[in-house]
Amino acid sequence: MRPVTTETAQTPHDLIGGAPVFEAIANRFYDLMEQDAAYAELRAMHAEDLGPMRKSLPRFLAGWAGGPRDWFEANPGKCMMSLHKDFAIDRQTAAQWADAMTRAIADVAPEPAHIAQAMTEVLSRMARGMTRP
């Protein structure tokens, strides 16, 4: 059996398809948020122009999944929790975020499915972890 080395190890980012997949997920997520009334409260928390977020979220997700770390290098010491600390995120908006992200990932349907499912679960927990009492 060959040992896993940096040259042979693949990250979730690589396995799931890299930057194009994360861009598709982020675009679908923001499309849902803009087009589906089920996400009205979530949409209201965001700036009118979602363009910057459509560029930022896939870069965050890519780095988070083991890909290029440019988002983290551009935002030293930042994480999703710290960036959202000033928002009044309640259970309803956290659930809307988690649901929209779950739908976006399902609609893009990246493979392998077990990595997509794990990503869905972790991101949903992260969203729900941002709620304020």
PyMOL commands that place a pseudoatom at each C-alpha (Angstrom):
pseudoatom trace, name=CA, resn=MET, resi=1, chain=A, elem=C, hetatm=0, pos=[0.000, 0.000, 0.000]
pseudoatom trace, name=CA, resn=ARG, resi=2, chain=A, elem=C, hetatm=0, pos=[1.352, 3.400, -0.991]
pseudoatom trace, name=CA, resn=PRO, resi=3, chain=A, elem=C, hetatm=0, pos=[1.411, 6.052, 1.747]
pseudoatom trace, name=CA, resn=VAL, resi=4, chain=A, elem=C, hetatm=0, pos=[-0.650, 9.166, 1.179]
pseudoatom trace, name=CA, resn=THR, resi=5, chain=A, elem=C, hetatm=0, pos=[1.575, 12.102, 0.373]
pseudoatom trace, name=CA, resn=THR, resi=6, chain=A, elem=C, hetatm=0, pos=[0.912, 15.690, -0.541]
pseudoatom trace, name=CA, resn=GLU, resi=7, chain=A, elem=C, hetatm=0, pos=[1.317, 14.727, -4.181]
pseudoatom trace, name=CA, resn=THR, resi=8, chain=A, elem=C, hetatm=0, pos=[-1.325, 11.971, -4.032]
pseudoatom trace, name=CA, resn=ALA, resi=9, chain=A, elem=C, hetatm=0, pos=[-3.780, 13.416, -1.491]
pseudoatom trace, name=CA, resn=GLN, resi=10, chain=A, elem=C, hetatm=0, pos=[-6.831, 15.118, -2.917]
pseudoatom trace, name=CA, resn=THR, resi=11, chain=A, elem=C, hetatm=0, pos=[-8.824, 17.625, -0.954]
pseudoatom trace, name=CA, resn=PRO, resi=12, chain=A, elem=C, hetatm=0, pos=[-12.625, 17.799, -0.911]
pseudoatom trace, name=CA, resn=HIS, resi=13, chain=A, elem=C, hetatm=0, pos=[-12.176, 20.858, -3.155]
pseudoatom trace, name=CA, resn=ASP, resi=14, chain=A, elem=C, hetatm=0, pos=[-10.398, 18.725, -5.758]
pseudoatom trace, name=CA, resn=LEU, resi=15, chain=A, elem=C, hetatm=0, pos=[-12.683, 15.724, -5.431]
pseudoatom trace, name=CA, resn=ILE, resi=16, chain=A, elem=C, hetatm=0, pos=[-15.875, 17.724, -5.831]
pseudoatom trace, name=CA, resn=GLY, resi=17, chain=A, elem=C, hetatm=0, pos=[-14.710, 19.535, -8.969]
pseudoatom trace, name=CA, resn=GLY, resi=18, chain=A, elem=C, hetatm=0, pos=[-12.910, 22.671, -7.831]
pseudoatom trace, name=CA, resn=ALA, resi=19, chain=A, elem=C, hetatm=0, pos=[-13.724, 26.319, -8.412]
pseudoatom trace, name=CA, resn=PRO, resi=20, chain=A, elem=C, hetatm=0, pos=[-16.417, 25.853, -11.100]
pseudoatom trace, name=CA, resn=VAL, resi=21, chain=A, elem=C, hetatm=0, pos=[-18.514, 23.732, -8.745]
pseudoatom trace, name=CA, resn=PHE, resi=22, chain=A, elem=C, hetatm=0, pos=[-18.234, 26.228, -5.879]
pseudoatom trace, name=CA, resn=GLU, resi=23, chain=A, elem=C, hetatm=0, pos=[-19.141, 29.064, -8.255]
pseudoatom trace, name=CA, resn=ALA, resi=24, chain=A, elem=C, hetatm=0, pos=[-22.202, 27.134, -9.444]
pseudoatom trace, name=CA, resn=ILE, resi=25, chain=A, elem=C, hetatm=0, pos=[-23.282, 26.440, -5.861]
pseudoatom trace, name=CA, resn=ALA, resi=26, chain=A, elem=C, hetatm=0, pos=[-22.872, 30.087, -4.817]
pseudoatom trace, name=CA, resn=ASN, resi=27, chain=A, elem=C, hetatm=0, pos=[-24.711, 31.377, -7.883]
pseudoatom trace, name=CA, resn=ARG, resi=28, chain=A, elem=C, hetatm=0, pos=[-27.581, 28.944, -7.339]
pseudoatom trace, name=CA, resn=PHE, resi=29, chain=A, elem=C, hetatm=0, pos=[-27.697, 29.897, -3.648]
pseudoatom trace, name=CA, resn=TYR, resi=30, chain=A, elem=C, hetatm=0, pos=[-27.990, 33.613, -4.444]
pseudoatom trace, name=CA, resn=ASP, resi=31, chain=A, elem=C, hetatm=0, pos=[-30.460, 32.937, -7.269]
pseudoatom trace, name=CA, resn=LEU, resi=32, chain=A, elem=C, hetatm=0, pos=[-32.695, 31.111, -4.820]
pseudoatom trace, name=CA, resn=MET, resi=33, chain=A, elem=C, hetatm=0, pos=[-32.350, 33.904, -2.290]
pseudoatom trace, name=CA, resn=GLU, resi=34, chain=A, elem=C, hetatm=0, pos=[-33.352, 36.495, -4.897]
pseudoatom trace, name=CA, resn=GLN, resi=35, chain=A, elem=C, hetatm=0, pos=[-36.146, 34.521, -6.566]
pseudoatom trace, name=CA, resn=ASP, resi=36, chain=A, elem=C, hetatm=0, pos=[-37.849, 32.454, -3.870]
pseudoatom trace, name=CA, resn=ALA, resi=37, chain=A, elem=C, hetatm=0, pos=[-40.094, 34.258, -1.372]
pseudoatom trace, name=CA, resn=ALA, resi=38, chain=A, elem=C, hetatm=0, pos=[-39.271, 31.534, 1.176]
pseudoatom trace, name=CA, resn=TYR, resi=39, chain=A, elem=C, hetatm=0, pos=[-35.963, 33.361, 1.682]
pseudoatom trace, name=CA, resn=ALA, resi=40, chain=A, elem=C, hetatm=0, pos=[-37.346, 36.909, 1.983]
pseudoatom trace, name=CA, resn=GLU, resi=41, chain=A, elem=C, hetatm=0, pos=[-36.016, 37.578, 5.487]
pseudoatom trace, name=CA, resn=LEU, resi=42, chain=A, elem=C, hetatm=0, pos=[-32.606, 36.230, 4.552]
pseudoatom trace, name=CA, resn=ARG, resi=43, chain=A, elem=C, hetatm=0, pos=[-32.526, 38.338, 1.388]
pseudoatom trace, name=CA, resn=ALA, resi=44, chain=A, elem=C, hetatm=0, pos=[-33.460, 41.453, 3.364]
pseudoatom trace, name=CA, resn=MET, resi=45, chain=A, elem=C, hetatm=0, pos=[-30.328, 41.030, 5.499]
pseudoatom trace, name=CA, resn=HIS, resi=46, chain=A, elem=C, hetatm=0, pos=[-28.072, 41.353, 2.449]
pseudoatom trace, name=CA, resn=ALA, resi=47, chain=A, elem=C, hetatm=0, pos=[-27.006, 44.339, 0.381]
pseudoatom trace, name=CA, resn=GLU, resi=48, chain=A, elem=C, hetatm=0, pos=[-29.084, 45.191, -2.664]
pseudoatom trace, name=CA, resn=ASP, resi=49, chain=A, elem=C, hetatm=0, pos=[-26.191, 44.233, -4.951]
pseudoatom trace, name=CA, resn=LEU, resi=50, chain=A, elem=C, hetatm=0, pos=[-25.267, 40.588, -4.410]
pseudoatom trace, name=CA, resn=GLY, resi=51, chain=A, elem=C, hetatm=0, pos=[-22.451, 40.771, -6.967]
pseudoatom trace, name=CA, resn=PRO, resi=52, chain=A, elem=C, hetatm=0, pos=[-19.654, 41.042, -4.393]
pseudoatom trace, name=CA, resn=MET, resi=53, chain=A, elem=C, hetatm=0, pos=[-21.098, 38.135, -2.419]
pseudoatom trace, name=CA, resn=ARG, resi=54, chain=A, elem=C, hetatm=0, pos=[-21.393, 36.022, -5.576]
pseudoatom trace, name=CA, resn=LYS, resi=55, chain=A, elem=C, hetatm=0, pos=[-17.637, 36.508, -5.994]
pseudoatom trace, name=CA, resn=SER, resi=56, chain=A, elem=C, hetatm=0, pos=[-16.690, 36.082, -2.335]
pseudoatom trace, name=CA, resn=LEU, resi=57, chain=A, elem=C, hetatm=0, pos=[-18.687, 33.020, -1.250]
pseudoatom trace, name=CA, resn=PRO, resi=58, chain=A, elem=C, hetatm=0, pos=[-17.241, 30.565, -3.797]
pseudoatom trace, name=CA, resn=ARG, resi=59, chain=A, elem=C, hetatm=0, pos=[-13.720, 31.683, -2.880]
pseudoatom trace, name=CA, resn=PHE, resi=60, chain=A, elem=C, hetatm=0, pos=[-14.488, 31.119, 0.810]
pseudoatom trace, name=CA, resn=LEU, resi=61, chain=A, elem=C, hetatm=0, pos=[-16.021, 27.700, 0.113]
pseudoatom trace, name=CA, resn=ALA, resi=62, chain=A, elem=C, hetatm=0, pos=[-13.089, 26.681, -2.088]
pseudoatom trace, name=CA, resn=GLY, resi=63, chain=A, elem=C, hetatm=0, pos=[-10.526, 27.559, 0.579]
pseudoatom trace, name=CA, resn=TRP, resi=64, chain=A, elem=C, hetatm=0, pos=[-12.630, 26.003, 3.314]
pseudoatom trace, name=CA, resn=ALA, resi=65, chain=A, elem=C, hetatm=0, pos=[-12.721, 22.756, 1.306]
pseudoatom trace, name=CA, resn=GLY, resi=66, chain=A, elem=C, hetatm=0, pos=[-8.948, 22.637, 0.882]
pseudoatom trace, name=CA, resn=GLY, resi=67, chain=A, elem=C, hetatm=0, pos=[-8.555, 24.604, -2.326]
pseudoatom trace, name=CA, resn=PRO, resi=68, chain=A, elem=C, hetatm=0, pos=[-6.855, 27.939, -2.959]
pseudoatom trace, name=CA, resn=ARG, resi=69, chain=A, elem=C, hetatm=0, pos=[-6.662, 30.044, 0.198]
pseudoatom trace, name=CA, resn=ASP, resi=70, chain=A, elem=C, hetatm=0, pos=[-6.953, 33.436, -1.508]
pseudoatom trace, name=CA, resn=TRP, resi=71, chain=A, elem=C, hetatm=0, pos=[-10.157, 34.363, 0.361]
pseudoatom trace, name=CA, resn=PHE, resi=72, chain=A, elem=C, hetatm=0, pos=[-8.457, 33.668, 3.691]
pseudoatom trace, name=CA, resn=GLU, resi=73, chain=A, elem=C, hetatm=0, pos=[-5.316, 35.533, 2.635]
pseudoatom trace, name=CA, resn=ALA, resi=74, chain=A, elem=C, hetatm=0, pos=[-7.430, 38.545, 1.618]
pseudoatom trace, name=CA, resn=ASN, resi=75, chain=A, elem=C, hetatm=0, pos=[-9.345, 38.383, 4.926]
pseudoatom trace, name=CA, resn=PRO, resi=76, chain=A, elem=C, hetatm=0, pos=[-6.718, 37.553, 7.556]
pseudoatom trace, name=CA, resn=GLY, resi=77, chain=A, elem=C, hetatm=0, pos=[-8.151, 36.517, 10.894]
pseudoatom trace, name=CA, resn=LYS, resi=78, chain=A, elem=C, hetatm=0, pos=[-11.693, 36.416, 9.516]
pseudoatom trace, name=CA, resn=CYS, resi=79, chain=A, elem=C, hetatm=0, pos=[-14.158, 33.565, 9.387]
pseudoatom trace, name=CA, resn=MET, resi=80, chain=A, elem=C, hetatm=0, pos=[-17.840, 33.312, 8.599]
pseudoatom trace, name=CA, resn=MET, resi=81, chain=A, elem=C, hetatm=0, pos=[-18.733, 33.647, 12.280]
pseudoatom trace, name=CA, resn=SER, resi=82, chain=A, elem=C, hetatm=0, pos=[-16.742, 36.859, 12.787]
pseudoatom trace, name=CA, resn=LEU, resi=83, chain=A, elem=C, hetatm=0, pos=[-17.997, 38.391, 9.547]
pseudoatom trace, name=CA, resn=HIS, resi=84, chain=A, elem=C, hetatm=0, pos=[-21.609, 37.851, 10.591]
pseudoatom trace, name=CA, resn=LYS, resi=85, chain=A, elem=C, hetatm=0, pos=[-21.344, 38.830, 14.272]
pseudoatom trace, name=CA, resn=ASP, resi=86, chain=A, elem=C, hetatm=0, pos=[-23.099, 42.185, 13.741]
pseudoatom trace, name=CA, resn=PHE, resi=87, chain=A, elem=C, hetatm=0, pos=[-26.140, 40.634, 12.059]
pseudoatom trace, name=CA, resn=ALA, resi=88, chain=A, elem=C, hetatm=0, pos=[-29.239, 39.765, 14.064]
pseudoatom trace, name=CA, resn=ILE, resi=89, chain=A, elem=C, hetatm=0, pos=[-29.436, 36.182, 12.856]
pseudoatom trace, name=CA, resn=ASP, resi=90, chain=A, elem=C, hetatm=0, pos=[-32.384, 34.358, 14.353]
pseudoatom trace, name=CA, resn=ARG, resi=91, chain=A, elem=C, hetatm=0, pos=[-33.469, 30.749, 13.950]
pseudoatom trace, name=CA, resn=GLN, resi=92, chain=A, elem=C, hetatm=0, pos=[-35.666, 31.611, 10.986]
pseudoatom trace, name=CA, resn=THR, resi=93, chain=A, elem=C, hetatm=0, pos=[-32.961, 33.339, 8.932]
pseudoatom trace, name=CA, resn=ALA, resi=94, chain=A, elem=C, hetatm=0, pos=[-30.390, 30.694, 9.854]
pseudoatom trace, name=CA, resn=ALA, resi=95, chain=A, elem=C, hetatm=0, pos=[-32.825, 28.007, 8.725]
pseudoatom trace, name=CA, resn=GLN, resi=96, chain=A, elem=C, hetatm=0, pos=[-33.465, 29.922, 5.489]
pseudoatom trace, name=CA, resn=TRP, resi=97, chain=A, elem=C, hetatm=0, pos=[-29.710, 30.122, 4.807]
pseudoatom trace, name=CA, resn=ALA, resi=98, chain=A, elem=C, hetatm=0, pos=[-29.246, 26.416, 5.548]
pseudoatom trace, name=CA, resn=ASP, resi=99, chain=A, elem=C, hetatm=0, pos=[-32.217, 25.479, 3.361]
pseudoatom trace, name=CA, resn=ALA, resi=100, chain=A, elem=C, hetatm=0, pos=[-31.104, 27.653, 0.440]
pseudoatom trace, name=CA, resn=MET, resi=101, chain=A, elem=C, hetatm=0, pos=[-27.563, 26.236, 0.634]
pseudoatom trace, name=CA, resn=THR, resi=102, chain=A, elem=C, hetatm=0, pos=[-28.909, 22.680, 0.874]
pseudoatom trace, name=CA, resn=ARG, resi=103, chain=A, elem=C, hetatm=0, pos=[-31.052, 23.280, -2.216]
pseudoatom trace, name=CA, resn=ALA, resi=104, chain=A, elem=C, hetatm=0, pos=[-28.168, 24.924, -4.086]
pseudoatom trace, name=CA, resn=ILE, resi=105, chain=A, elem=C, hetatm=0, pos=[-25.850, 21.996, -3.431]
pseudoatom trace, name=CA, resn=ALA, resi=106, chain=A, elem=C, hetatm=0, pos=[-28.581, 19.500, -4.365]
pseudoatom trace, name=CA, resn=ASP, resi=107, chain=A, elem=C, hetatm=0, pos=[-29.384, 21.399, -7.573]
pseudoatom trace, name=CA, resn=VAL, resi=108, chain=A, elem=C, hetatm=0, pos=[-25.728, 21.509, -8.640]
pseudoatom trace, name=CA, resn=ALA, resi=109, chain=A, elem=C, hetatm=0, pos=[-25.404, 17.849, -7.571]
pseudoatom trace, name=CA, resn=PRO, resi=110, chain=A, elem=C, hetatm=0, pos=[-21.613, 17.636, -7.353]
pseudoatom trace, name=CA, resn=GLU, resi=111, chain=A, elem=C, hetatm=0, pos=[-19.942, 14.261, -7.152]
pseudoatom trace, name=CA, resn=PRO, resi=112, chain=A, elem=C, hetatm=0, pos=[-18.946, 12.393, -5.149]
pseudoatom trace, name=CA, resn=ALA, resi=113, chain=A, elem=C, hetatm=0, pos=[-22.284, 12.629, -3.381]
pseudoatom trace, name=CA, resn=HIS, resi=114, chain=A, elem=C, hetatm=0, pos=[-20.888, 11.794, 0.049]
pseudoatom trace, name=CA, resn=ILE, resi=115, chain=A, elem=C, hetatm=0, pos=[-18.668, 14.881, -0.041]
pseudoatom trace, name=CA, resn=ALA, resi=116, chain=A, elem=C, hetatm=0, pos=[-21.564, 17.061, -1.176]
pseudoatom trace, name=CA, resn=GLN, resi=117, chain=A, elem=C, hetatm=0, pos=[-23.679, 15.647, 1.656]
pseudoatom trace, name=CA, resn=ALA, resi=118, chain=A, elem=C, hetatm=0, pos=[-20.948, 16.261, 4.242]
pseudoatom trace, name=CA, resn=MET, resi=119, chain=A, elem=C, hetatm=0, pos=[-20.545, 19.821, 2.971]
pseudoatom trace, name=CA, resn=THR, resi=120, chain=A, elem=C, hetatm=0, pos=[-24.309, 20.363, 3.246]
pseudoatom trace, name=CA, resn=GLU, resi=121, chain=A, elem=C, hetatm=0, pos=[-24.373, 19.104, 6.825]
pseudoatom trace, name=CA, resn=VAL, resi=122, chain=A, elem=C, hetatm=0, pos=[-21.403, 21.163, 8.018]
pseudoatom trace, name=CA, resn=LEU, resi=123, chain=A, elem=C, hetatm=0, pos=[-22.578, 24.382, 6.357]
pseudoatom trace, name=CA, resn=SER, resi=124, chain=A, elem=C, hetatm=0, pos=[-26.082, 23.923, 7.781]
pseudoatom trace, name=CA, resn=ARG, resi=125, chain=A, elem=C, hetatm=0, pos=[-24.652, 23.474, 11.281]
pseudoatom trace, name=CA, resn=MET, resi=126, chain=A, elem=C, hetatm=0, pos=[-22.487, 26.555, 10.785]
pseudoatom trace, name=CA, resn=ALA, resi=127, chain=A, elem=C, hetatm=0, pos=[-25.507, 28.665, 9.763]
pseudoatom trace, name=CA, resn=ARG, resi=128, chain=A, elem=C, hetatm=0, pos=[-27.542, 27.485, 12.727]
pseudoatom trace, name=CA, resn=GLY, resi=129, chain=A, elem=C, hetatm=0, pos=[-24.562, 28.173, 14.994]
pseudoatom trace, name=CA, resn=MET, resi=130, chain=A, elem=C, hetatm=0, pos=[-24.751, 31.888, 14.136]
pseudoatom trace, name=CA, resn=THR, resi=131, chain=A, elem=C, hetatm=0, pos=[-28.143, 32.439, 15.778]
pseudoatom trace, name=CA, resn=ARG, resi=132, chain=A, elem=C, hetatm=0, pos=[-28.536, 35.033, 18.493]
pseudoatom trace, name=CA, resn=PRO, resi=133, chain=A, elem=C, hetatm=0, pos=[-30.807, 34.457, 21.476]
for i in range(1, 133): cmd.bond("trace and resi %d" % i, "trace and resi %d" % (i + 1))
show_as sticks, trace
zoom trace
